Amino acid sequence: MSNLINKNVVITGGNSGIGYATAKKFKQKGANVIITGRNKTAVAKAATELDVEGIVADQANTDDTHNLVDTVKEKFGSVDVLFINAGVVKFAPVEEMDEAQFDDIMNINFKGAFFTLQKFIPILSKGSSVINLSSINAYTGMPNTAVYAASKAALNALTRTAAYELAPQEIRVNSVNPGPVNTAIFGKLGMPEEAFNEFAGVVQERIPMKRFGEPKDIANLVAFLASDEASFITGAEYNIDGGINVNPILQ
């Protein structure tokens, strides 16, 4: 599956950012690609640009996920690659995080991801690959990220457990933990532009490679994990962060 020709790929949240770049990568490699997203207009636009199938589905809504699986089964029969990419970023101090924000983050980033995996299992083919998009925030202790970080730490725990449980079916499950990536979602932190630019500059300076990642960087790693070249890799987490986690005590 190294070239992914005619392999069936589903990417949640594929209408922008990392999901969009990954869909483009898989399409270039000859895969049959379905992307999902919550915004009908955005999904349709991305699907047209990428020349892939687009399905409107909210990862936080289990009914949507159930319908998504039924539609994918009807179109593809089975799935070779499932990239659970959809997620939200909302930052707030512990004392300011309200219950509605907590539920929104967890419902999309963890609960939604969990049930997406669960409901797709019956149509995952032998030798298939599941990749969960997590984050280095699962471990960093960065201020204002408690709930977001917890959602990603939970996702990594799911990766390890699911990898063990699904190994007899020859289904591999891995996580990708990006650091700062140059996507629209990174700019949706509710900061004034001047404050955001200052924040981004400080973060970039702490990255040994002195740049943010690009969506295509993550897409390249996801494509590798989906391929036969990664056939002995499961239950693993891959940091892709420009080295920001190498030696945080010196930063």
Long-range contacts (C-beta under 8 A, 24 or more apart in sequence): 1-80, 1-127, 1-226, 1-227, 1-228, 2-227, 2-228, 2-229, 3-29, 3-30, 3-227, 4-29, 4-30, 4-31, 4-81, 4-223, 4-226, 4-227, 5-29, 5-30, 5-31, 6-30, 6-31, 6-32, 7-31, 7-32, 7-80, 7-81, 7-226, 8-32, 8-34, 8-72, 8-76, 8-77, 8-78, 8-79, 8-80, 8-81, 8-125, 9-33, 9-34, 9-79, 9-80, 9-81, 9-82, 9-83, 9-226, 10-34, 10-36, 10-68, 10-72, 10-79, 10-81, 10-82, 10-83, 10-120, 11-35, 11-36, 11-83, 11-85, 12-36, 12-37, 12-57, 12-59, 12-83, 12-84, 12-85, 12-86, 12-116, 13-37, 13-59, 13-85, 13-86, 13-87, 14-46, 14-52, 14-54, 14-83, 14-85, 15-39, 15-42, 15-43, 15-45, 15-46, 15-47, 15-54, 16-42, 16-46, 16-183, 16-184, 16-185, 17-181, 17-183, 17-184, 17-185, 17-215, 18-85, 18-133, 18-178, 18-181, 18-183, 18-215, 18-218, 18-219, 19-83, 19-85, 19-86, 20-46, 20-50, 20-215, 21-214, 21-215, 21-216, 21-218, 21-219, 22-83, 22-85, 22-215, 22-218, 22-219, 22-222, 22-223, 23-50, 23-52, 24-50, 24-219, 25-216, 25-219, 25-220, 25-222, 25-223, 26-81, 26-223, 26-226, 27-51, 27-52, 29-223, 31-80, 31-81, 32-76, 34-72, 34-75, 34-76, 36-68, 36-86, 37-86, 58-112, 59-84, 59-86, 59-87, 59-108, 59-112, 59-113, 59-116, 60-104, 60-107, 60-108, 60-111, 60-112, 61-112, 62-112, 62-115, 62-119, 65-112, 65-115, 65-116, 65-119, 66-119, 68-119, 69-119, 69-120, 69-122, 69-123, 72-120, 72-123, 73-123, 76-123, 77-123, 78-123, 78-124, 78-125, 78-128, 79-120, 79-123, 79-124, 79-125, 79-128, 80-125, 80-127, 80-128, 80-129, 80-226, 81-128, 81-129, 81-130, 81-131, 81-226, 82-116, 82-117, 82-120, 82-124, 82-128, 82-129, 82-130, 82-131, 83-130, 83-131, 83-133, 83-222, 83-226, 84-113, 84-116, 84-117, 84-130, 84-131, 84-132, 84-133, 85-133, 86-112, 86-113, 87-113, 87-133, 87-151, 88-185, 89-148, 89-185, 89-186, 89-188, 89-189, 90-147, 90-148, 91-144, 91-145, 91-148, 91-189, 91-190, 92-144, 92-147, 93-143, 93-144, 94-146, 97-146, 97-147, 101-147, 102-147, 105-147, 105-148, 105-151, 106-147, 106-150, 106-151, 109-148, 109-151, 109-152, 109-155, 110-151, 110-154, 110-155, 110-158, 113-155, 113-158, 114-158, 117-158, 117-162, 117-173, 121-166, 121-169, 121-171, 124-166, 124-169, 124-171, 126-169, 126-170, 126-171, 127-170, 127-171, 127-228, 127-231, 128-170, 128-171, 128-172, 129-171, 129-172, 129-173, 129-174, 129-225, 129-226, 129-227, 129-230, 130-162, 130-166, 130-171, 130-172, 130-173, 130-174, 131-173, 131-174, 131-175, 131-176, 131-222, 131-225, 131-226, 132-156, 132-158, 132-159, 132-173, 132-174, 132-175, 132-176, 133-175, 133-176, 133-178, 133-218, 134-159, 134-175, 134-176, 134-177, 134-237, 135-177, 135-178, 136-177, 136-178, 136-179, 136-239, 136-241, 136-244, 136-245, 138-177, 139-245, 140-245, 140-248, 152-177, 156-237, 159-235, 159-237, 160-235, 163-234, 163-235, 163-236, 164-235, 167-234, 172-225, 172-230, 172-231, 172-233, 172-234, 173-234, 173-235, 174-225, 174-230, 174-233, 174-234, 174-235, 174-236, 174-237, 174-238, 175-236, 175-237, 175-238, 176-218, 176-221, 176-222, 176-225, 176-237, 176-238, 176-240, 177-237, 177-238, 177-239, 177-240, 177-241, 178-213, 178-218, 178-240, 178-241, 179-207, 179-213, 179-239, 179-240, 179-241, 179-242, 179-244, 179-245, 180-204, 180-207, 180-212, 180-213, 180-241, 180-242, 180-244, 181-212, 181-213, 181-214, 181-215, 181-217, 181-218, 182-212, 182-213, 182-214, 182-215, 183-215, 186-212, 206-244, 206-251, 207-241, 207-242, 207-243, 207-244, 208-242, 208-243, 208-244, 208-246, 209-242, 209-243, 210-242, 211-242, 212-242, 213-240, 213-241, 213-242
